[in-house]
Amino acid sequence: MVKNLQVFSEDNSINLRRVHSLISKLKSDFDLNILFLSVSFISSDKLKKINKNHLKHNYNTDIITFDYSDTEKEIDGEMLISFQQAKINAKKYKVSYSDELNRLVIHGVLHLLDYDDNNKKNKTIMIQMENKLINRYNFTLLEGR
């Protein structure tokens, strides 16, 4: 288990220990110090409210990441992931729900490492890194699979 990591899910099918394992692998690969990290899998409605209130965006999204750290190698932040949007994305992109959850957790960690997807070039770089890490950590975040 990773110290200073809290994982919460409103979807009981998500295995919190496996999320810890994925974060642990990312921590090791990127040689990170986790001061504090919260990963929450919440409803689309809750995430949309947070998106509107904190980022002034009035639309659904799959993940919001808040980075409180001062340096690149230290993680201090929050990841809020819509498990409902993850299910929609999985159908849309013809991947499993588990693979989409993996991608979103990796995506959030990359944001905390200052990767960005704010333009076409950065988005391409981020997607390439996501794909590389998804292939490296090919395991499920769901119970009983």
C-alpha positions in Angstrom: 0.0 0.0 0.0 1.2 3.5 -0.8 1.5 5.8 2.1 -0.5 9.1 2.0 -2.9 7.7 -0.7 -6.6 7.6 -0.1 -8.9 5.9 -2.6 -12.7 6.2 -2.5 -15.4 4.8 -4.8 -19.1 5.1 -5.1 -18.9 2.2 -7.5 -18.4 -1.0 -5.5 -17.1 -2.9 -8.5 -13.8 -0.9 -8.3 -11.1 -2.7 -6.4 -9.5 -0.1 -4.2 -6.4 -2.2 -3.5 -5.7 -2.6 -7.2 -5.9 1.2 -7.6 -3.3 1.4 -4.8 -1.2 -1.1 -6.8 -1.4 0.9 -10.0 -0.4 4.1 -8.2 2.4 2.3 -6.5 3.8 1.1 -9.9 3.5 4.7 -11.3 5.2 6.0 -8.1 8.1 3.6 -8.6 8.5 4.2 -12.4 8.5 7.9 -12.1 10.5 8.0 -8.8 7.8 10.0 -7.1 7.3 11.1 -3.5 3.6 11.2 -2.6 3.0 13.8 0.0 -0.8 13.2 -0.4 -3.0 11.9 -3.1 -6.8 11.4 -3.1 -8.4 9.4 -5.8 -12.2 9.4 -5.8 -14.6 7.6 -8.2 -17.8 9.6 -8.1 -21.0 10.2 -10.1 -21.1 12.3 -13.2 -23.5 14.7 -11.5 -21.1 15.3 -8.6 -18.2 15.8 -11.0 -20.2 18.2 -13.2 -21.0 20.3 -10.1 -17.3 20.4 -9.2 -16.4 21.3 -12.8 -18.9 24.2 -12.8 -18.0 25.5 -9.3 -14.3 25.3 -9.4 -13.4 25.5 -13.1 -16.4 27.4 -14.4 -17.1 24.7 -17.0 -20.8 23.7 -17.2 -20.4 20.2 -18.8 -19.7 16.6 -18.0 -16.1 15.4 -17.9 -14.4 12.1 -17.0 -11.7 13.4 -14.7 -10.7 16.5 -12.9 -7.2 16.8 -11.3 -6.2 19.3 -8.7 -2.4 19.7 -8.3 -1.2 21.3 -5.0 2.4 20.4 -5.3 5.4 22.7 -5.8 7.7 20.4 -7.6 7.5 17.8 -10.4 8.6 14.8 -8.4 6.3 15.4 -5.5 2.6 14.5 -5.7 0.2 16.5 -3.6 -3.2 16.5 -5.2 -6.6 15.1 -5.9 -8.1 13.1 -8.8 -11.9 13.0 -9.2 -13.0 10.5 -11.7 -16.6 9.9 -13.0 -17.1 6.2 -13.0 -20.3 6.8 -15.0 -18.5 8.7 -17.7 -15.8 6.0 -17.7 -18.5 3.5 -18.6 -19.7 5.8 -21.4 -16.1 6.3 -22.7 -15.5 2.5 -22.6 -18.5 1.9 -24.9 -17.6 4.9 -27.2 -14.0 3.8 -27.6 -14.8 0.0 -27.6 -12.6 -0.8 -24.6 -13.4 -2.5 -21.3 -14.6 -0.5 -18.4 -11.5 -1.6 -16.5 -9.2 -0.4 -19.2 -10.9 3.0 -19.2 -10.5 3.2 -15.5 -6.8 2.4 -15.8 -6.5 5.1 -18.5 -8.2 7.7 -16.3 -6.0 7.0 -13.3 -2.9 7.1 -15.4 -4.2 10.3 -17.1 -4.7 11.9 -13.7 -1.2 11.0 -12.5 0.3 12.4 -15.7 -1.5 15.7 -15.1 0.0 15.7 -11.6 3.4 15.3 -13.3 2.7 18.4 -15.4 1.7 16.7 -18.6 -1.1 18.6 -20.3 -3.6 18.0 -23.0 -4.5 21.7 -23.7 -3.5 21.6 -27.4 -3.0 19.0 -30.2 0.7 18.6 -29.7 0.5 18.1 -25.9 -2.5 15.9 -26.2 -0.6 13.6 -28.7 2.3 13.3 -26.3 0.0 12.6 -23.4 -2.0 9.9 -25.3 1.3 8.2 -26.3 2.5 8.2 -22.7 -0.9 6.9 -21.5 -0.9 4.1 -24.1 2.7 3.1 -23.1 1.7 2.9 -19.4 -1.6 1.1 -20.0 0.2 -1.6 -22.0 2.9 -1.8 -19.2 0.2 -2.2 -16.4 -2.2 -4.5 -18.1 -4.4 -5.5 -15.1 -7.9 -4.9 -14.0 -9.1 -2.4 -11.4 -12.4 -4.2 -11.0 -13.5 -6.8 -8.5 -13.6 -10.5 -9.5 -12.0 -10.2 -12.9 
